[in-house]
């Protein structure tokens, strides 16, 4: 049976995570070999020129997957785009090589695609060290279909988890994909743009939301975390289609946080245990805050004047305390309130 006969391609972009990829492929192939799924889903892996044993790992799964190796590292976004281009099925489900699918993933997703035929399907995701409540989609019913353009954009931007994005591939043309590729060459969120474009191509199909979590991260998801807090800016930039800009100015504005705020949030979350950054990223945060301390004096940052003052006092007294620790000490309630309000 060819790809054109199937409904769904599970697309896995990978790079230098051989052991975790092996685990994922074992879990996915267990599902695709189920008689109820076998004729409807396939697995496509694109190796971004790994230097570890990824090719050997994939060769062990040759009977169950299609494996492609990029001749050079083309970046995460372009690797996702390459997978989307290569897929020959009506739907594409992206899945990160270090995430874990629930046993019910495909048995749940496939019937929903067949029955509802949405432009995009999103489901809840359990992100360690958080619980399922923190990462559940904000809907009351088990299923919700959303058509409003403002609500759709808000969902896509606020829940940009690769392993939850199932996108309708049918209807895309090369011009559509070229447009997306030119817009943002490397934000880490090109898959959000693909989902947004899928909705714009068929808004009457809507976005189908599944409240139940169908995937999650492993316990070591944030060990050695190397994603800079600058990601908040990229998250906003991932979708810049004119239709969304004109219809959703308030949503875009709500995410227009400057780098200073992003760095402060990253520092706070790191110190409070929400994110475990590597020493390199912590140093990047501290360096950025020290280089931009003058911004703390601007009126809009009045609460951060105290932060700056305490930093100066600590340095004067010779206290061994990083800027990140000071943020944790002075801004806990401030950021906790922002988290509760979803900002």
N, C-alpha and C positions, 0 to 999 in steps of 0.2 A: 504494500500500500504506500502510495506517495504522500508527500506533505500536503499536496492539494486536496487529498481525500480526508484529511484530518481537520479538526476544528481549532486546535490550540497548539502553539509552540511554546515550550518553557525555555526561555532564553537566559543563559547564565554567562555573564561576562566574568572573566577570571584573570588573576595575575598573582603568581607566586604564593598561592595558598593551597598547595597540593593536598595536604592532609585534610583540610576542611572541605575542599572540593570533592575529594573521595567520599567523605561522609555524606555530603549532600547528594551526590549522584546515586549512592546506595539507597538513600531514602526516597529519592524521586523515582528511581527505576522500580522499586517495590510497588509504587503506586501505578506507574504506567503499564506494568505487566498485569495488572488486575484486568480480567476479561471485560469489565464494564468501562474501562478506560483505554485499553490497548488500541482500539481502532480510532480513537478520537484525539489523542495527545502524543506529542513527541518532544524530545529534549535536544536542544542545540546549544553547544558550548563554544565560546570564542575566547581563545587564549591570547592574551595581549603580550605575546612574546616573553613568556615566563622564563626565568633562569633556573627554576627548581625542577622537580620531577613531574610537573603538571602533564606533559605529553605522555609520559609512561602511565600515569594514573588514568588518563582518559582512554588509553589503549586497552585497559582492562575492562572498560565499559563499552567497547566498540560495538557490541551486538545490540546495545540499547540506546546509544546516543549518536548524534552527528557532531563531529569535532572539527573545528576550524582553528588554525593557528595564524595569527597575524605576523607578517614578516618583521615587523618592528612595533614597539610600543606606541600606539596611536592615541593613548589617553582614554580615560574611562568613558567620557561622553561619546567619542567616536566609536568606541568598541560597542557601546549600547546601540548606536545608530547602525553599525554594521550588522549586528544581530537582527535588528528590525528589518533592514533591507533584505537579508538573506531568508527570513522566515517566509514560508509560502502558504501559511494558514490564515483564516479569517481573524484570529485573535493571537496576541502575543502576551504571555505572562512573564515579566521580568522576575528574576530571582537572584539575590546576592549569594555568592559562593560560601559565605560564612554564616548564613541564616539557616533556620530549621523549619521545614514544612510540617504542619500538623498532618497526621495520617488521613484526616478527612478533607484535605485541601482540594484535590482534584475531583473527588466524589461530590463535593459541594459546588465548586466553580463551574464545572462542565454543564450540569443541568441548568444552572442559572443563565449561562451564556446562551444555551439553546432556547430557553423559554423566553428570556427578556431581550436578547440581542442588543445590549447597551453599547454606547460609544466607549465607555470606560467602566470597569468594575473595580471597586476598592473594598478591602476588608480590613478589620482590625488586626493589630500586630502587638505581640507582647515583647516589649523592649526592656531587657535587663539593664540596670538594676531596678527599673520601675515595675509596677504591676500592670495588670490588664486594664484597670480603670484608667490609668494615666494615658494609655495609648489607644483606647477604644475610640472608634469614630463617634462623634456626638449625635447619635440618633437614638430614639426611644424604641422603635420597633426593630425586629430582627432584620428586616429589609426595608430600604427606602430608595425611591428613585427620584433623583433631583434633576430638574431641567433649568432652573434659574441660573443665568450666567454669572451673577455675582456670587451666589452660593457655591457654584461649581469651582470658580477660581479660588475662593477662600479655602475650600476643601483641598484642592490640589496643592496650594502653597503651604498650608498648615500641616499637612500630613504627607510630606515627600519621602516616603519610605519605598525604596526600589522594589522590595519583595512583596509589595501589596498592589502593584500596578499591573492590571490586566487591560490591554488596550486593543481596540478594534483596528486591525491592520487593513481590512478591506476599505477601499475608498481613497487610500493614500496614493499619490502619484510622485514621480521623481521630483517634480518641481516643489511639492510640499516638503519633501525630505531635504532638498537642497536649501530651501528657505530656512528651515530649522537649523541646519548645519552652519549656515552663514551667520545666523543671528548670534549664537553662542557656541563658540568652539570648545570651551572647556569651563563649565561652571560646576560640574558634578550633578547637574539636575536636568540634563537634556531630556530624560524620560518624562519629566513634568511637562515640558514643551510638547512632546509627542502626544501625551494624554490631552492636553489643551487643544491641540490641532484636531485630534480625533473627535472631540466634542464639537468643535466648530464646523467640521465637515458634516456631522449629522446631529445637530442639537436636539432634534425630535426624539432621538434614541435615549438621550439623557445619560446620567452617571448613576450606576447602581451601587448602593452602599450596603455592605454586609456587616452587621454589628459584631458577630462572633469572630474572635481571633482565629485565623487559619494558618498563622506562621509566627515565628518568634526568633529572637537572637539567642545565642548560647551564653553561658555564664561569663565567658571571657570577652564579651562583645566590646568592652571599653578598655581592655588591657592593651597598653601600647597605643592608645588612641592618638592618631596623628592628624586629625581633622581640625584645622585652625578655626577659631571663632569667627573668622571672616566669612564663614559659610552663610551667615544670616544675610549678608548682602547678595551673595550668589543666589540664594533661595528666591529672593525678590526678582532677580534678573532673569530667572529661568523662563518666565512667561512674559513676553513683551509684545504679543500680537495686538494690533490696533483695536480689534473688537473688544478685547479684554481691558485695555487701557481706558477706552472711552466709557465702558459700562461699569467699571469697578475701580474708580479712582480712590474710593475710601479704603478698599482692601489693600491696594498698593501703598497708600499713604500709611496705613497701620504697620507696614513692614519697613518703612523708610528709616530704620535706625542707623545712625552713623557708626563708624568703626569703633569709636570710643565706647559707646554703649554696648556694642557687641563684645568687645574685649572685657568690659566690666562684668557682663553676664557670664562669659566663659570663665573668668576668674572666680566668680562667686560659686558657680555650679561645680567647679573643680574642687574648691575648698570644702563645700558642703557635701561632697560625695556624689553629686549628681552625674558628673563626668570625670573620668580619670585620664587626664592628659599626660603625655610623656613630659619629661623634664625639658625637652627641647621646645615644646609648645608653651609650657609655663614660662620659660625664659622669653619666648616671643611676646607673650602677654605682658610680662613685666617691662620689657624693653619698650613696647609700644606705649604703655601708660606713662612711663617716665619721660619719653620723648614728647608726649602730648599733654603734659601736665598743665599748660597754660589754658587749655580748653576747659579745665575744671573750674576756672574763674568766671566763665561766661554765665550770665543770669539764668539761662535755661538749665544750667548744671549746678544750681545753688546748693543742692544736697550734697554734691560732690566736693564742695569747698572744704567741708569737714574732712573728707577723705584725704584731700591734698594736704591740709594742715597737719593731720595726724601723721601722714607719711614724712613730712618735713621734721616734725618733732622726733619721730622714731629714728630717723637718720641722724639727727643732731645728737641724740642720746646714745647712738651706737647700738640700737636695738636690732637684733637679727630678725627682721620681719619683712617678708616680701610684700609687694603691693597686693598680690592676690590674697594674702592673709589679712591685710588691712581691710580689703573689700569685704571679706567674710565677716569681719568683726563689726564693721560700721553699717553695712547695707543689707543685713540679713532680712529684716522686716520689709525693707523697700522692695527687694527683688521677690520675696515671697508673695507680696501683694500683687506684683506684676504677673507672677506665674498664675495666681488664682484668677486674675482677670484675663488671662490668655494673651498677654502682650509679650 
